Structures are given as C-alpha cells and as structure tokens.
Amino acid sequence: MNSSMISKIEKSKRYEREPDRIKFQALAVTFTGENDVHQVSLQDGAWHCNCGYFPHTGICSHVMALQGLLGAMLTPDARYGPPPAALPAMDDTAQSFAAGVG
C-alpha cells in the first residue's frame, strides 16, 4: 500500500470520529417498525413518514429515532424540527386513565 493511500485511510478514520463535519441534505430510508415497514425521508430539513401518527403531529417515533441516531450529522432544523403540532384534547376516559383513576 502506498503512502498516499495510508494517508487517506488515516484521514477517513479521523473523519469518522468527527461526525459534525457531515450534514445530511436529503435522506430516504426504510424503517422496520414493530407493526409495519415505513418510508421515512428528509428533504430540505423537513421530515416525512408514512406511518399513521406522523401526519397528525409532524413527528413520530421513527423520525425521533433517526434524529437521535444521526444527531450531529443533521442540520439544526432537521435535528430538532419545528415544535410538534398540538395533540388533540383527551376525552374524560383518557384523562382519568392518565391521572391513574379507573
């Protein structure tokens, strides 16, 4: 192996330890969830997931897992995103359950 290649390998190892050098602009993955396989994508800082939860809130466990996994390699918008949409108000039964009553 020549010295030029050795230098490139050493540099690549350093880059591996510095993930903040990398910023994803776009990403498309297949995410195998507990109940289904989902298509998750990132385009221009905006996440999308075809699971049933995402369209209502703009966030889901699949996106959150990728945000945690990719961490510093995401732009701030993609890493933290806009605040999630407000969840619908709980009905009386759900409020009782959440409070530990019933």
FENGI-V556337 format. One record per backbone hydrogen bond with DSSP energy under -1.0 kcal/mol. NH is the residue of the N-H (numbers start at 1). CO is the residue of the C=O. If there is no record, write none. Layout:
# FENGI-V556337
NH:CO
NH:CO
This chain:
# FENGI-V556337
6:2
7:3
8:4
9:5
10:6
11:7
12:8
13:9
14:10
15:11
16:12
18:15
21:18
22:19
24:73
27:42
29:40
31:38
33:31
33:36
38:31
40:29
41:48
42:27
43:46
44:25
46:43
48:41
50:39
56:53
57:53
58:54
64:60
65:61
66:62
67:63
68:64
69:65
70:66
71:67
73:70
74:71
79:75
80:76
81:77
85:57
95:91
96:92
97:93
98:94
99:95
100:97
101:96
